[in-house]
Amino acid sequence: SPIALASGQSEYGFAEKVVEGMFIIVNSITIKIHSKAFHASFELWQLQGYSVNPNWQQSDLRLTRITDPHRGEVLTF
């Protein structure tokens, strides 16, 4: 994986194999903010999370990151 390569490893790691192809669905999240000046509440419904490639398509985890070897940084989609 690009993360493994950036850290000097060359193999597709155990963690990547475990989460490969997984996604998460959350039915509802409520965020409440209380202060002396105001009160606010936000509710988010039907959230889905999954890995995508740079073209915003669901993809193998190995293809969902761009590595910058000069800066040692990894951009994850």
N, C-alpha and C positions, 0 to 999 in steps of 0.2 A: 504494500500500500504506500501511497505518497508519504503518509506520516511515518511509516516504518523506514522508508528511504531517507527521509529528512533526519531521522534519528540514528541513521547508520545501519538499520536492519534491512534485509532484502526480501523478507517473506511476508505473506499475507497472514496477519496475526490471528490469534484465537478470538480476541474481542471483535475483530472485523467479521470473522466467520459466524459468531453468535448472532450479531445484529443484522447480517446480510438479509435483505428482503423484508425486514420488519417495518411496520409503520404503527403509528399511534393515533387513536381517535378519542377525543375528549368531548363528551356531550355538552358540558356546561362549566364555565368558570365565572365566578362573581368576584369582582374587585371592589371593595368599599374603602373610601377615603373619608376620614373624619378629622376636622380641624376646627379651631375656634372661628375661622372665617367662613367656612363652607363645608358641606357634606356632598359627596359624589358617590355614584355607584355605576359600575360598568359590568355588563354581562356579555360574555362571548359564547356563542353556540356552535356546535358541530365543527370543531376544530380537527384538522387532520395534519399529521406530521410525517414526512417521509423524505428520503434523500433523493436529490435530483442532480443531473449533470449540468454543465454550463449552458446547455440548451433548454433547461427547465423541463426535462423529461425524466420520469422515474428511471433509475439506473442502478446497476451494480455499484456497491460502495467504493470499489476501486476506481470508478470513473467519476466520482462526485467531488473530487478535490483537485485543486490546482496548486502545485508546489513551486515556490520561488527559491531555487537553490542558492542564489546569491544573498538573499536576505534571511534564509532559513525559516520562511513563513509558509503556512498552508492555509489556503482559502477553501472553506467547506461550504457547499451549497445545500 
